[in-house]
Amino acid sequence: MTKAELVDTLAVTLQLPKHQTEIVVNLFLQCITDALRQGDKVELRGFGSFRLRHRRARGARNPRTGAPVQLPATRVPWFTAGKVLRALVNQPAPLRREQEGGSRSRPV
């Protein structure tokens, strides 16, 4: 699902204009980004948590030339799925035909 598809789905569900829904989605993502930039951890109970991981400086190789390259230390955003999200994702998915209304006959 892309951000545009998320906006469309939320707009229909909440019965809001798309431009207002897009503002809400963008603000939500901006709040997460700002918190991570400040070094905070973001926890969404049941969904998951966002935090920063620190990567130390290390050596690597340029894949095209094979020349050694020194990579600086960086902070990397990291997402950990929550218990409820993991459980929902690991449930068996219903058959697609049943989701579409089941108008087709099933093979025997």
C-alpha positions as CSV (number, residue, x, y, z in Angstrom):
1,M,0.0,0.0,0.0
2,T,1.3,3.4,-1.0
3,K,0.8,6.6,0.9
4,A,-1.7,7.7,-1.7
5,E,-3.7,4.5,-1.3
6,L,-3.6,5.0,2.5
7,V,-5.0,8.5,2.1
8,D,-7.8,7.2,-0.3
9,T,-8.8,4.4,2.2
10,L,-8.8,6.8,5.2
11,A,-10.8,9.4,3.2
12,V,-13.5,6.9,2.4
13,T,-13.6,5.4,5.9
14,L,-13.6,8.8,7.7
15,Q,-15.7,10.5,5.1
16,L,-13.3,13.4,4.8
17,P,-12.1,15.2,1.7
18,K,-8.8,13.7,0.4
19,H,-6.8,16.9,0.9
20,Q,-7.7,17.0,4.6
21,T,-6.9,13.3,5.0
22,E,-3.6,13.8,3.3
23,I,-2.8,16.6,5.8
24,V,-3.5,14.3,8.7
25,V,-1.4,11.4,7.3
26,N,1.5,13.8,6.6
27,L,1.3,15.3,10.1
28,F,1.3,11.9,11.6
29,L,4.4,10.9,9.7
30,Q,6.1,14.2,10.4
31,C,5.5,13.8,14.2
32,I,7.2,10.4,14.1
33,T,10.1,11.8,12.0
34,D,10.5,14.8,14.4
35,A,10.5,12.6,17.5
36,L,13.2,10.3,15.9
37,R,15.3,13.3,14.9
38,Q,15.3,14.5,18.5
39,G,16.4,11.0,19.6
40,D,13.0,9.9,21.1
41,K,11.4,6.5,20.8
42,V,7.9,6.4,19.3
43,E,5.6,3.6,20.7
44,L,2.2,2.9,19.2
45,R,0.7,0.3,21.5
46,G,-0.3,-2.9,19.6
47,F,1.2,-1.6,16.3
48,G,4.9,-1.2,17.0
49,S,7.7,1.1,18.0
50,F,10.1,3.3,16.1
51,R,13.6,4.0,17.5
52,L,17.1,4.9,16.3
53,R,19.9,2.4,16.0
54,H,23.5,3.6,15.8
55,R,25.8,2.2,13.2
56,R,29.5,2.5,13.9
57,A,31.9,3.8,11.2
58,R,33.2,0.9,9.1
59,G,35.1,0.2,5.9
60,A,33.5,-1.0,2.7
61,R,34.3,-1.4,-0.9
62,N,32.9,0.4,-4.0
63,P,31.2,-2.3,-5.9
64,R,32.1,-0.8,-9.3
65,T,35.8,-0.1,-8.8
66,G,36.6,-2.3,-5.8
67,A,38.3,0.6,-4.1
68,P,38.0,0.7,-0.3
69,V,35.7,3.4,1.1
70,Q,35.3,4.5,4.7
71,L,31.6,4.8,5.8
72,P,30.9,7.3,8.7
73,A,28.8,6.4,11.8
74,T,25.1,7.0,11.2
75,R,21.8,6.8,13.0
76,V,19.3,4.5,11.3
77,P,15.5,4.5,12.0
78,W,14.3,1.0,13.1
79,F,10.8,-0.4,13.4
80,T,9.8,-3.3,15.7
81,A,6.3,-4.7,15.2
82,G,4.1,-4.9,18.3
83,K,2.6,-8.1,19.6
84,V,-0.9,-7.5,18.2
85,L,0.4,-6.6,14.7
86,R,2.6,-9.7,14.7
87,A,-0.4,-11.9,15.7
88,L,-2.6,-10.3,13.0
89,V,0.0,-10.7,10.3
90,N,0.6,-14.4,11.2
91,Q,-3.1,-15.3,11.0
92,P,-4.1,-17.3,7.9
93,A,-5.5,-15.0,5.3
94,P,-9.1,-15.6,4.2
95,L,-9.5,-16.8,0.6
96,R,-9.5,-13.9,-1.9
97,R,-12.8,-15.1,-3.4
98,E,-14.5,-14.8,-0.1
99,Q,-13.3,-11.2,0.3
100,E,-14.6,-10.3,-3.2
101,G,-18.1,-11.5,-2.4
102,G,-17.7,-15.1,-3.5
103,S,-19.6,-14.7,-6.7
104,R,-17.5,-17.3,-8.5
105,S,-18.1,-21.0,-8.1
106,R,-15.5,-23.0,-6.2
107,P,-13.7,-25.9,-8.0
108,V,-14.5,-29.3,-6.6
